[in-house]
Amino acid sequence: KKQAGIYNQAIMDFGAVVCKPAAPLCIECVFNKTCFAFLKKKVSELPVKEKKISQKKRWFYYLVMQQENEIAIRQRTGKDIWNQLYEFPMIEKERESSVESILQDAEKSGLLPKKKYELVAISPLFKQQLSHQLIAGQFVKIKLQKKDMVKVEMLWVKAGQIKKYAFPKFITQYFDSAAKQSLF
């Protein structure tokens, strides 16, 4: 009880080196004469996991808004994934959605001025698997007539300078794909 930290570290080390979930070293284990799983030949069945990690699926639709040679980005804040990294303005949905629906939501929220933009391109579907969630989504490239028509605060960056900012892997995949197609 007086050295709980040392004990916990020893148990974790024991689990990582000897009593591993895959290929445990039962024959060499100092506890094999008292180990319930080893004695009952249930090593592959025990311990029983009480709950399975639930996998959440999130749909991110990024608006790659460009006005002349500048692109709108913003920094992620709060207690969510990719905190402090940069991203394009985004609409999150619970399920896969049409581009028309995304653009309507963007207009309602003030991300886009009503009908004062041109839809340039829609990316293929991108995915990134995180520990407890699957991120899926697309990038909708839009050309704005005037950037001051956007009602939400953005950081406008020259297109040639955009890679100086830290973006999550999901977005860098888009950069790589767009570069191959000469879209970015």
C-alpha positions in Angstrom: 0.0 0.0 0.0 2.9 2.4 0.7 4.4 1.9 -2.8 1.3 1.6 -5.0 3.0 3.4 -7.9 5.9 0.9 -8.0 3.4 -2.0 -7.7 1.2 -0.7 -10.6 4.3 -0.1 -12.8 5.5 -3.7 -12.0 2.1 -5.2 -12.9 2.0 -3.2 -16.2 5.5 -4.3 -17.1 4.6 -8.0 -16.2 1.6 -7.7 -18.5 3.7 -6.2 -21.3 6.6 -8.7 -21.1 5.2 -12.0 -19.7 1.4 -12.1 -19.5 0.8 -10.6 -22.9 -2.6 -10.8 -24.6 -1.0 -12.3 -27.7 1.5 -15.2 -27.1 1.9 -15.1 -23.3 5.0 -16.8 -21.8 3.0 -19.1 -19.5 5.7 -21.9 -19.3 8.3 -19.4 -18.1 5.9 -17.5 -15.8 6.6 -17.6 -12.0 2.8 -17.7 -11.4 2.0 -20.7 -13.6 1.4 -23.0 -10.6 -1.3 -20.7 -9.3 -2.7 -19.0 -12.4 -6.3 -19.9 -12.9 -6.2 -19.4 -16.7 -3.1 -21.5 -17.1 -4.3 -24.4 -14.9 -7.8 -24.5 -16.5 -6.3 -24.2 -20.0 -8.3 -20.9 -20.7 -5.4 -18.6 -21.4 -6.8 -17.6 -24.8 -10.3 -16.9 -23.2 -9.3 -14.9 -20.2 -9.6 -12.2 -19.1 -13.0 -11.4 -20.5 -13.3 -7.9 -21.7 -16.4 -6.3 -20.2 -17.2 -3.9 -22.9 -16.0 -3.3 -26.4 -14.8 0.1 -27.5 -17.6 1.8 -29.4 -16.5 3.2 -32.7 -18.0 6.6 -33.5 -18.3 7.7 -37.1 -18.1 11.4 -37.9 -18.6 13.1 -41.2 -16.5 16.2 -41.9 -17.2 18.4 -44.9 -14.5 21.0 -45.4 -15.2 24.2 -47.4 -12.0 25.1 -49.2 -12.9 28.7 -49.7 -10.7 30.8 -52.0 -10.9 34.4 -52.9 -8.3 35.5 -55.4 -5.1 34.1 -54.0 -6.2 33.6 -50.4 -7.7 30.6 -48.7 -9.8 30.6 -45.4 -8.5 28.5 -42.5 -9.2 28.5 -38.8 -7.6 26.9 -35.7 -9.3 24.1 -33.9 -9.9 24.8 -30.2 -11.8 23.1 -27.4 -11.5 19.5 -26.1 -11.9 17.6 -29.4 -9.6 15.9 -31.8 -6.8 17.9 -33.5 -6.8 20.6 -30.9 -4.7 23.7 -32.0 -4.2 22.3 -35.5 -5.6 24.3 -38.5 -8.4 23.3 -40.8 -10.7 24.7 -43.4 -14.2 25.9 -42.3 -16.1 22.7 -41.7 -19.7 21.4 -41.5 -19.9 18.2 -39.4 -22.8 15.8 -40.0 -23.9 12.6 -38.4 -24.1 10.7 -41.7 -23.0 11.1 -45.3 -24.7 14.1 -46.9 -25.1 15.7 -50.3 -23.0 18.7 -51.3 -26.2 20.6 -51.8 -27.2 20.0 -48.2 -23.7 21.0 -47.0 -23.8 24.3 -48.9 -27.3 25.1 -47.6 -26.0 24.5 -44.0 -23.0 26.7 -44.7 -25.2 29.5 -45.9 -27.5 29.3 -42.9 -24.5 29.3 -40.5 -22.9 32.3 -42.2 -19.9 30.3 -43.5 -20.9 31.1 -47.0 -22.7 34.1 -48.5 -26.0 33.2 -50.1 -25.4 32.3 -53.8 -22.3 34.6 -54.0 -19.8 31.9 -54.7 -18.9 29.3 -57.4 -18.6 25.6 -56.7 -15.2 24.6 -58.2 -14.6 21.0 -57.2 -15.7 18.2 -54.9 -13.0 15.8 -53.7 -13.4 12.0 -53.5 -14.2 10.6 -50.0 -11.3 10.7 -47.5 -11.1 8.6 -44.3 -8.9 8.5 -41.2 -9.2 5.9 -38.5 -8.5 7.2 -35.0 -8.6 5.1 -31.8 -12.3 5.6 -31.0 -13.6 7.2 -34.1 -13.6 7.0 -37.9 -13.4 10.4 -39.6 -14.9 10.4 -43.2 -15.6 13.3 -45.4 -15.0 15.5 -48.4 -13.5 18.8 -49.4 -15.7 21.2 -51.3 -13.6 23.8 -53.2 -15.4 27.1 -53.5 -14.5 30.4 -55.2 -15.9 33.5 -53.4 -16.7 36.8 -55.0 -15.6 38.7 -51.8 -14.2 37.3 -48.6 -15.7 40.0 -46.5 -19.1 38.5 -47.2 -18.3 35.6 -44.9 -19.9 36.3 -41.5 -17.7 33.9 -39.5 -14.2 35.0 -38.5 -11.5 33.3 -40.6 -7.8 33.5 -41.1 -7.1 34.3 -44.8 -3.8 32.9 -46.0 -2.0 33.2 -49.3 -2.3 29.9 -51.2 1.5 29.6 -51.4 1.8 30.0 -47.6 -0.8 27.5 -46.5 1.6 24.6 -45.9 3.4 26.6 -43.2 0.4 25.8 -40.9 0.0 22.6 -39.0 -2.9 20.5 -40.3 -4.2 17.1 -39.2 -3.4 14.1 -41.4 -6.9 14.0 -42.8 -6.3 17.4 -44.4 -2.7 16.7 -45.5 -4.1 13.7 -47.4 -6.3 16.1 -49.3 -3.3 18.4 -50.0 -1.3 15.4 -51.4 -4.2 14.3 -53.6 -5.0 17.8 -54.8 -1.3 18.4 -55.6 -1.3 15.3 -57.8 -4.3 16.6 -59.7 -3.0 20.2 -59.8 -6.0 21.4 -57.8 -4.0 23.1 -55.1 
